[in-house]
Amino acid sequence: MTRRIAHAAQIGTLVLALALVPVAFAAKSGHGGSGGSGTSGGTGTISLVLLNSTDRLPHVGQKVTFKVSTTATQYPYVTLYCYKGGSLVYKASNGIFPTSLGQDFTLASNSWTSGEADCTAYLQNWDAYQKHGWISNLASTSFHVYA
């Protein structure tokens, strides 16, 4: 019983941390440039790649992917969070490896069809979840999405 309570507390802490970290990064990110100068976080790097931008800036409705590098896993994932006015309007995860079914993200959702947003993408090792019950964030990058 005590073990279940401790496990539930660990999960609660992870959920809270994952919910708060993107908000901190979104508030910290700037509103200039193409956004997404790659950042590293110990065992990996991640940078934004614009797929169909006409002005080298990410806009709502456009497609992006990410260039990633890590030695932590052969199957890295990216989870992307976008916030508009402090509210989560987009969350998606894709594998960024050759056999993944989809590596592209479309910057739009049912709750986000227009307007600017701030996004943070996390390079993740989902293998850690299989071994330890949690997903390891290896690196992150933040960028602004224009209307």
N, C-alpha and C positions, 0 to 999 in steps of 0.2 A: 504494500500500500504506500509506504513512504517513497519507494522508488518511482511509483506512478506519479505522485505529487511532484517529486523533483523533476521528472521528465516533462510534466505539464508546465512547470515553472520555466524550464529551459526553452520550451517551445514558445511560451508567452513572451519571454525576453527576446527571442529571435524575431518574432513577429513585430514587436514594438521597435526593435532596432531597425529592421528593414523598412518599417513605415516612416521612421523619423529621418534616416540618413538621406533619402532622396529630397526631402523638404529642405534639409540643410544645404545640400548641393545646389538645388534650384535657386535658393535665396542667394547663394554665393556666386552663381554663374553670371557672366556679363551678358549684355545685349548686343555686342558688336561682333564683327568678323563672321567667318563661316561657322563659328562655334565648333567645338569638338577638337581642339588640339589635344592629342592623345595624352593620357595620363597613365602613370604606372602605379601599381600597388603591390610591390614585393615580388610576385611571381608571374607577372603578366603585364601586357600593354594593350590598350584599346584606343582606336581613333575612328571618328565618323567618316563615312564615305557617302557622298551625295550621288544618287543614281540618275535622277532626272531633273535636276535643278537647272534653270536657265540663267541664273545670275550668281551661282556659287554660294547660295544661301539656302538653308532648309525652309520650306514653306508647308503649311497645312495641306494635306492631300498628296504630298510628294513621297517618293520612296527613298529610303536610306538603308545602308547596311553598315557593318563595322569591320575594320581590319583589326585582327587580334593576333596576339602572340603569347604563348605560355608553354611552359614545360610541365605544368601541374596536371594536365589532362590531354588526352588525344581528342576529346570531344567537348570543347569549350562551348558554353552557352552565353548569350547576352540577354539580359532582361532590361527592358526599357520602360521607364516611368516618365510620364509627362504631366505637368501641373499647370492649370490655368486659373489664375486668381486664387491660388492656394488649394484648389480642389484637384484631385486625381482625375484626369480625363482620358488617360491612355496607359495601359500596361500590357506588354507582350513579351514573350520569350521565344527565342529561336536558337537552334544549334548553328554555330558558325564553324562548320567542318564539311569536307567534301561530300559526304553521304547524307547530310541533313536534307530534309524535305523542303525547307525554305529558309533562306538566310536574310530575306528582305523584310523591312518594316514599312508599313504605310502610315504616315503621320496623320492619322484621323481615326475617329471612332464615332459611335452613335451620339455620344455626349460632347464630341469635339469635332465640329464640322467647319468652324471658322474661328478666327482670332488667334492671337499669339499665345505661346506656352513656353515653359522652361522644362527641359528634359534632362534626365541623367540615365546613362546606360552603364550597366554593371557587367563586367566580364566575370563569369562564374564557373566554378568547378562543381558540377552536379554529381560527380563521382563521390565527392565527400559525403553527400546525402546517403548514398548507398552504404558507406562505411560507418558514418558517425551520426546520421540523422539530422544533418544540417547542410546547407549549401554554403560553399566558401566563395566570398567575393574576392577576386584577385586584383581587380583594377576598376577604375571608373572614368567616365568622361561626361561632362555636362555641356549642353548647348542650348541656344535659343531658337525657337521655331517661329517664323514670321507668318503673318496673315497671308 
